[in-house]
Amino acid sequence: MNNNHQALWANCLRLIQANVTEQQYKTWFAPIVFESFDEANRSVLVQVPSRYVFEFLEQYYVGLLSKVLERVFGTNVKLNYRIVEVKAATAKGHDVTTDVESEGPSLETVPARQHLNKAPNVLDAPRQQQLNPQLDTKKGFHNYIEGNSNKLPRTVGLSIAEHPGKTTFNPFFIYGPSGCGKTHLINAIGLKCCELYPNKRVLYVSARLFQVQFTDSVRQNTTNDFINFYQSIDVLIVDDIQEWVNSPKTLDTFFHIFDHLFRIGKQIILASDRPPVDLTGVKDRLLTRFACGLIAELEKPNVQLCVDILNAKCKRDGLKIPADVIEYIAQTANGSVRDLEGVVNSLMAYSIVYNSNIDMKLAERVIKRSVKVDNHPLTIDDILDKVCNHYGVSQQSVFSKSRKRDFVQARQISMYLAQKHTKMPSSRIGQLIGGRDHSTVIHSCNAVEQRLKIDKAFVAELSSIENSFKLKG
């Protein structure tokens, strides 16, 4: 009988091989060893070589495994993993169980994003017994490492999770550059809310998915249902709202949802890559509501926090990465948590495929392919220095309130180049260039852009200044 089950597992592997690339199959599925099938419990037991392989399979291939096992072994089958880590002449193993029943894996085991691939109709949620919060269960407070760059947002986020809608931090508006941990933090808040208040309706949605759902509701003439659904949420979490800046109809609809939730004391959490004042195209009535709670900036993590994040990940996943490699990754990942995770995942994949140790040589190879390394990022001071040198004016003149033509020109070009070559918001650029506000920066950038369209000599002039940046360092 066991031989028959072994043959069934071989059939599973053939189906998997037909649905993934050769490299994916060799890396993640070929190392799996079939151990047994329990008739009484309807469970398949397989061996995997590490916790990392187990978690990678669960995160990215659980849907495929579920379908294949159902087709070959039948419905209501459980998949049990035995993690076997071989060290020298001894082997250590422990079991992990996950359901792969016909209706799909449970959210307790599999990250919610596995279900997003099916693009569920969120309008059906009120008719369901329990709302799927669409949260990533791997992004919680337990693995959100605290540092100087995120201390305030993390502390406030935890307070909101413990008392949703009851604090003065409503709405909670988080902004920061890509990869600084915004999505992780808002997921962590949502997960904590679900843990502490299981009866509350918590929902995470990306701005893009919200817009797609709204567009579909207009097409299907179900906009009232769409609005009613979102107005029934207790904790609404919206990610990447900067994507709505050129979508007035979406913004108007969200205004009504926001206004209703805010008036009845429901918690609203928003994330963006820029502060509210830089969301051009958003009406003042919505901007003032964004700003009436708490606006918190998430900065890119410094090298020490990157090291702490990597060490925590290694400890959590049972990875062994030398300290010098961790330091190197932290220094070259440009302060992006997303890049950090990508580099580590790539290192593990290369290590498994080529059966090699993780060392500095492998890290350099992976980082060269994974991360855009900038050894000399431009600063406001660099830009001011080049611009002032080009026009023969002093920085003090640029900072002054003088309307002298040369000073104004140098000031506007400095603001334009700062916005183009750094990731600072307009408000910060204005503050560093003479204490101006964001509207002055936006006006200056527009003025430079308009002149570039009609003045070829000016285009050459700006190119000359930008070329001088390349000589820096």
N, C-alpha and C positions, 0 to 999 in steps of 0.2 A: 504493500500500500504506500509506504514511504517513497519507493521508487517512482510510483505513479505521481505523487505530489511533486517529486523532484522534476519530473517531466513537465508538469503543469507550470512550475516556476520557470523552466527553460522557455516555455511558450510565452510567459510574461516578459522575459528578457527580449525575446524576438520582437514582440509588439513594441516594447520601449525603444529598441534599436531602430525601428522603422519610423519613430516619431521624434528622434533627437539627432543631433549631429554625431559623427563618429567620435570626435574629441570629447563631447559631453558624455557619451556612452562609456568611453574608456575611463574617464575621470571619475564619474559618480556611480555608475551602475555595474561595471565589470567587477569592482572590488566586493560587491555584495555577495555573501555566501548563504545559500538556502540551508536552513537547519532542520526545520520540522513543520508539520501542519497538525494542529490540535482539532480533531473532529468535533469534540464536545463543545469547545468554546468558539469554533469557527475562526481560528486565528493562525496566521502564518508567522513563523519566527525566522528572522534572517539576521546574519552577522554583518556589522559594518566596522571598518577599521579605526574609527575615531568619532568622538562627539561632534567634531567639526563636520564630518561627512553626514552624520545623522541630521544635524540642524540645517545643513544646506539642502538636503533632500526634502526636509519638512517645509522649508521656506519656499523653495522654487519648484519642486516636482511632486508635491503631495497630490495635486489634482490628477496628474498623469498616472501615478501609482494607484490611486483610487479607481480610476476607470479600467486600468489593465487588470487589477485583481478581481474586480467585479465581473469582467468579461470572462476571465479564465477560471476563477474559483467559485464564482457565484456571488449573490448579494449578501450583505450583512457580515462581511469578513473584516476581522481586525488584523492590523499589521503590527507585530512586535519586533522591536530592534534589540539585538544584543550587541552592545558596544565592546569590542575586543581590542584593547590596546596592548600591543606586544612590546615588551621592554626586555632586552637581552634574552635570557633563556626562559623568562617567565611571562605569563599572559594574565592580564587582569580584565575581568569583564563584568558588565552590569546591564540590566535590561531596561528598555524604555518602550512604553506602549502607546500607540496612537490608533484611533479609530479611522477606518476608511470605508465606512458603510455607504450604502447606495445614495443616501441623501447628502453625502459630503462630510468632511471632517468638522469637528467642533471648533468653535472659536477659542476655546481654552488651549488648544494644541497648535492651531495654525493661525498665522497672522491674518487679520481681516483683509489685507490687500489681495490675498488669494481669491477672494470672492468678488473683488472689484473687476476682475477680468471679464466676468460675465455681465457687467454693467446692469445690475439689478434695477428695476423700476422702483425708485424710492417712494413713489406715490402710493405703492401698494402697502407701505409700512403700517399705516393706521389700522389696516385690517388684520395685521399680524398680532399674535399674542405678545411678542416682545420685539422691540426695535433693534435691528443690527446697527451698532454704533459706528461701524466702518473704521474702527481704530486698529492700528498696528500693535499687536500685543507684545512685540519685542521692544517697543519704545516706551519705557516707563521711568518713573523716578528712580527706581533701583539701579539703573545703569545710565542715568543722566548725571555725569560727573560735574561737581560744582567747581567753579574757578572765578577769578575776578571779573571775567567778561560776561558771566551769566548769573552772578550771585543774586542780584535784585530780581530779575525776571523769574528765576527758579523759586525764590522765597515767596514771591507774590503768587506764582502759579500754584504752589502747594497750598497756600492759604485759600485761594479760590476753590481748589478741589475739595477742601475740607468744608467750605461754607459757600457753595455755589449760589450766586444771586444775592448773598447776604452781606457782602463786603462793599466798600466804596470803589473797588476795582472792577467796575462794570460800565462799559465794556473794557476788556483787557486787550490792548492793542500792542502787539509785539512786532518789531521790525529789525532788520539786519540783513547783511549780504548773504548770498547763496552759500550754503554749506556750514553756517554757523550754529545750527541746531534748533532752528525755529520749529520745524515739523516735529522733531522729537519732543520738544517741550510741550507743545499743544496736545500731542498724543498722550503724554504722561498725565497732563491735567485731566483729560477725558477718561483715561483708564482708572485714575484714582477716584474720580466721581462715580464711575460705575461700581467700583469696589465698595465705596462707602454708602452709596445711595442706589442700590440695584433697581429700585422702582422708578428712578428718574429717566426721562427720555434724553439720552445723550447722543449727539450725532456729529461726526467729523465729515466734512465735505470739502473738496478742492473747489476753488473759484471756477475752474474750467468745467468740472462736472455739474456744478450748480447752473452754469450758463447753458450747458447742453440740455439739462432737464427743463429749464425755463423755456428754451426754444422749442423743445418737443411739446411742452404743454400749450404753447401758443398755436402750434401747428394742429394739435389734436383738440383744441378748444377746451382745455382742462386747466386753465390758468388758476381759476378759483380753488380747485383741488390742490394744486401745487402750493399756493400761498397758505391755504388752510393747514396743509401738512407741516410746513416749516414753522407756522405759528403755534404748533402743538409741541415744539421741542423745549425741553427744560434747560439744556446746555448745548448751545449751537457753536460749533468750532469751524471756522472757514479759513482755509489756507490760500496763500498767494492772491490776495484780493487786488493786487496791482494789475492783474489781468483784466479787470473790469473798466479800466480808465477810459477806454474808447467804446464802451457799451452802455449808452445812456438808458436804454430800456431795462437792461438787467439791473442797473443801479437804482432806477426808480422802483422796481419791484422789490429789491432788497431793502430799500428804505422803509417800505410799508411793513415788511416782515420784522426788520430791526426795531422800528418804532413800537410795534405791538409787543414784542418780547420784552423790550426795555421797560415799557409802562407797567407790565404785570410782574416785573421783578425776576425775569429769567436771565440766566447768565449768557453773555455773548463774548466769544474769544476770537480775535482776528489776527492773522499773520500776514506780513507784507515785506517786500524787500526795501521799502522806503517809508519814511514817516508820513502821517496824513497830509502835512503841508506840501509834500512833493507829489501827491496824487493828482496830477493835472487832469482836468476834465470831470472831476467829481464835484458835485454841487455843494455849496457851503452848508446847506441844511444837513447833509450827511456827514461832512467833515467835522462839524461842530459836535455831532453825536459821537463820532469816533474819539474825539478828544475829551469828552466829558468824564471818562473814567480814569484809566491810567495808561499812559504811553511809555513803553519800556524798550530800550534798545539792547539788542543782543550783538555784541561785538565778536569778531573772529577770535577764537581761542589763541592764547599765546603759546609759545613752545612748551612751557611747563605743563599747561593744561592738556596739550596734545599728548605729552608723555604720559600723564595720568590717565587719559582716556585709553591710550594703547595698552598700558599696563593692566587696567581694569578689564579690557576686552580679552587679553591673554589669560588672565586669571579665570575669568568667567567661562571661556571656551576651552580651557586646558591647552592653550598654545604655548610653545616655547620659542620665543624670539629673543636673541641676544640684546643686551642693553644698548650696545653701540648702534645696532640696527634700528631699535626703537627711537633713539635720539636722532638718527639720520632721517627717518621717516617724518618725525615731528617737525624737524627744521625745514623740510622740503615740501611739505604738503600745503603750504601757503595758508595755514590757518583754517583749512576746510575739514570739518568732521567727516563729510561725505568722502573726500579724497582719502582720509585716513583709513576708513573702513574698506574702500575699494582697493587700496594698496595691500592691506592685510589679507583680504580675500584672494587677491591675485597671487600673493606670496604663497599662500597655502595650496592653491591650485597648482602652481608651478612645482612646488615641493613634492606634491603627491604624484603628478604626472611624470616628473623626471627622477623621482626617488632620491632627492637631494636635500641636504640640510639648508636651513634658512641662514644665510650669511650676508655680509655686506655686498659681495659681488652680485648675488641674486637680487638684493634690494635695489641696487643701482640699476640693474637691468629692468626690473618691474617699474620703478618710478619713472624711468625715461619714457616708458610707453603709457603710463597711467596719469601722470601729473605734469601740467605745464609749469615748469620751474622758472621762477623769476628771481634771480639772485639780487637784482637791484631794482626793487619797485620804486616808482616815482612818488615823490612827496610834494606837498604844496610848496615847500621851500625850494625844491629843485626847479619847479615850474616858474616860480617867481624870479629865481636867480637868472634863468635863461631868458625870460621875457624882458626883465629889466635891463639885462646886459645888451640885448638886441636893440632896444629903443633908447638906451642911454639915460635911463631914469632910475631913481632910487626906490627901494621898497617902501620907504616912508612916504614918498610921493604917491605911490599906488594906494597905500592905506589911507591917505588923507581924503578930505571931502572936496578937494580942488576939482573943478570942472575943466581944467586945462586939457586941451585935445590930446596931447601925448600921454598924459596921466590916465585919462579916461580910456584911451585905446589899450594901454598896457594892462589896466585893471580888467577890462572886458575880456581880453584875450587870455589873461591868467585864469579867470573864472571858467571860460569855455574849455581851455585845455585841462583844467583840474577836473571838470565834470567828465571829460572824454577819457582821461588817462588814469583817474583814480576811481575808487568805488565809494567815495564820500557822498552823502546826500547834499542837496543844495544848501540847506540850512547850515551845515558844518563848513562848507566851502566859504559861504558868506561871512561866517564868524571869523574864519582864519584870514580872510582878506579884508581887513579894515572894519570888522564888526558889522558887515551888511546883513540884511535879512534875505530869506530865500527868494523873494520876489525880484530883488535886484540881480541875483545870480541868473534867474530864469530870463529876465529882460536882456542881460548882457549876452547870454548864450544865443538868444534869438537874434540879437543884433549882429553878432559875428556870423551866424549861419546865413542870414540874409545877404550880408556883404560877400560871403564866399560864393554865392550863386551868381554874382554879377561882376566881380572884380578879380580878374585873372592874376594881376600883380599881387593882390592880397593873398590869394591862394598860394602863390610861390613863397611869399613872405612867411606864412604860417608853416609851410612845409619845411622851410629852412630852420625854423625854431624847433619843430618836432624832430628833425634829423639830428639836431644838437643833443637831444635826449639820449640818442643811441650811443653817444660818446661818453655818457655818464658812467663813472666807476671803471 
